Amino acid sequence: MNIKYTPAIFGLALVAIISGCATAPEKPAEQAEPAPFVSDYPTRDRVEYVLNCVAQHGGLTYITQYACGCKIDKIAEKLSFAEYEAAKTFTYLTKGQTGDAGAALRDPAQSKDLRKRLKEAEQYAEKNCFVK
């Protein structure tokens, strides 16, 4: 039996073999899908926030637990953890401090900006997470 292989038949066979083993090409970096939002907030700080929030909103129920978890997620969308931590520190240390005693932490532009941004983030979170 004498079979002649023509270049066309050989080419088709080669394409069939290669295409069966080929994988989908990877997307170029500029077309890659955006990464999901990932927060840099440590779990310990998230839990602490949720527990304090639950206590402020009448105790542990499914609604308050869910809403407070939502609230810290919304704050994390607006502030990095470093910004959040600095804003909370400024807020805590200036609470109740009047006159010159609190001026060093209350009056700098960084303190005012961070406390304002934290307040705006908390209002945004409250609006989006709690059903009134």
C-alpha positions in Angstrom: 0.0 0.0 0.0 1.6 3.2 -1.2 0.2 6.4 0.4 1.5 9.7 -0.8 1.5 12.6 1.7 1.0 15.9 0.1 2.1 19.0 1.9 -1.6 20.1 2.2 -2.6 16.9 4.0 0.4 17.0 6.2 -0.3 20.7 7.1 -3.9 20.0 8.0 -2.9 17.1 10.2 -0.3 19.2 11.9 -2.9 22.0 12.5 -5.4 19.5 13.9 -2.8 18.1 16.3 -1.6 21.5 17.5 -5.0 23.1 17.9 -6.1 20.2 20.1 -3.3 20.9 22.5 -3.4 24.7 22.3 -4.6 26.7 25.2 -6.4 30.1 25.1 -3.9 32.9 25.0 -3.5 34.9 28.1 -4.9 38.4 28.1 -2.3 41.2 27.9 -1.8 43.0 31.2 -3.7 46.1 30.0 -6.8 44.0 29.3 -6.7 42.0 32.5 -9.8 42.3 34.7 -9.5 44.7 37.6 -8.6 43.1 40.9 -11.3 42.9 43.5 -11.3 45.4 46.4 -9.0 44.2 49.1 -8.8 46.0 52.4 -5.6 46.3 54.4 -7.5 46.4 57.7 -6.4 43.7 60.1 -9.1 41.3 61.2 -8.5 42.2 64.9 -9.3 45.9 64.1 -12.4 45.0 62.1 -13.8 42.8 64.9 -13.1 45.5 67.4 -14.9 48.1 65.3 -17.9 45.8 64.8 -18.2 45.0 68.5 -18.1 48.7 69.4 -20.6 49.5 66.7 -23.0 46.8 67.8 -22.8 48.0 71.4 -23.6 51.6 70.2 -26.6 50.4 68.2 -28.4 48.5 70.9 -26.7 45.2 71.2 -26.1 42.1 69.2 -28.8 41.2 66.7 -28.4 39.9 63.1 -29.3 43.3 61.8 -26.7 45.2 63.9 -24.0 42.6 63.3 -24.6 42.7 59.5 -24.9 46.5 59.4 -21.8 47.1 61.5 -19.8 44.7 59.3 -21.0 46.6 56.3 -20.1 49.9 57.9 -16.4 49.0 58.4 -16.3 47.7 54.8 -17.6 51.0 53.6 -15.1 53.0 55.7 -12.3 50.8 54.3 -13.4 51.8 50.8 -12.8 55.5 51.7 -9.7 55.3 53.9 -6.6 53.1 54.0 -6.0 51.5 57.4 -3.1 53.9 58.1 -5.3 56.8 57.5 -8.1 55.3 59.6 -5.8 54.5 62.4 -4.3 58.0 62.4 -7.7 59.6 62.3 -9.0 57.5 65.2 -5.9 58.4 67.2 -6.3 62.1 66.6 -10.0 61.9 67.4 -9.4 59.9 70.6 -6.5 62.1 71.9 -8.3 65.3 71.2 -11.6 64.3 72.8 -12.2 66.5 75.9 -8.9 68.4 75.4 -9.5 72.1 75.3 -7.2 75.1 75.0 -3.5 74.6 74.7 -3.6 71.0 76.0 -5.3 69.6 72.9 -3.9 72.2 70.4 -0.9 70.1 69.4 -3.1 67.3 68.2 -6.3 69.1 67.3 -5.0 72.1 65.3 -2.5 70.7 62.7 -3.9 70.5 59.1 -3.2 66.7 58.9 -5.3 66.2 62.1 -8.2 68.3 60.8 -8.1 66.6 57.4 -8.0 63.1 58.7 -10.8 63.7 61.3 -12.9 65.3 58.6 -12.4 62.4 56.2 -13.1 59.8 58.9 -16.4 61.6 59.8 -17.4 61.7 56.1 -16.5 58.0 55.7 -18.6 57.1 58.8 -21.6 59.2 57.5 -21.3 57.5 54.1 -21.1 54.0 55.8 -24.0 54.8 58.1 -26.2 55.9 55.1 -25.4 52.9 53.1 -25.5 50.1 55.7 -28.3 50.9 58.2 -31.9 50.6 57.3 -33.9 53.4 58.8 
